[in-house]
């Protein structure tokens, strides 16, 4: 085979491989993989962040709105005994945490403050300890102590605007804190 024939053959092989790659890319674009109902590790503005512990696949799950506890248990592959605790039709909310916490039964509780803040979820100022308050950006230990004192005086906050009673908290600081805190029930 002459040099010219080998070059022509090489060109044909490269061209054939290019066409195969192009066809596979085109087919893949027309037939995308079905999205998994469980958005584990993908946080979107509408997703619900739920923490699962004590199961085969523990961690933070990002789920579609409207999913129930039963859906999550099926997807996460939890033990069948998890279905016997009355959560089956429970609608999920960001910040929910489910798992086996030492009692041998599946229980529901809140995510830790650190996890909620890391996920961009607000935390209830009426339930935070001194240590939890210092995790909130813009709140040091001194301010946390003042917040707890005011919370005790008010028997809990009904609005974050009550924080303006603390020296040093004005509208600008309060608006920054509102991204991390809430007072009352939010879901």
Secondary structure as UniProt FT lines:
FT   HELIX           3..30
FT   STRAND          38..39
FT   TURN            40..41
FT   TURN            45..46
FT   STRAND          48..53
FT   TURN            56..57
FT   STRAND          59..63
FT   TURN            65..66
FT   HELIX           69..76
FT   HELIX           80..84
FT   TURN            88..89
FT   TURN            94..95
FT   STRAND          96..100
FT   STRAND          106..110
FT   HELIX           113..118
FT   TURN            119..120
FT   STRAND          123..124
FT   HELIX           125..127
FT   HELIX           130..133
FT   TURN            134..135
FT   TURN            137..138
FT   HELIX           141..154
FT   HELIX           160..165
FT   TURN            167..168
FT   HELIX           171..177
FT   TURN            178..180
FT   STRAND          181..182
//
